[in-house]
Amino acid sequence: MLELTLLGSIALLLGLALWFTVDSDDDDSNGGIMQPIPIPVRRSY
């Protein structure tokens, strides 16, 4: 039982490490999907 718990803990830690090191689109490397999009605004005077 201890071996199974240890194996699960190691797998969880490796999964978390992989998840945090994956390059996301919202950092400043080449923009990605988080680029600002111009939104037209109606102005009534």
LINTA-V535021 format. One record per helix or strand of 3 or more residues. SS is the DSSP state (alpha for helix, beta for strand). FROM is the first residue (numbers start at 1). TO is the last residue. If there is no record, write none. Layout:
BEGIN
((SS FROM TO) (SS FROM TO))
END
This chain:
BEGIN
((alpha 2 21) (alpha 32 34))
END
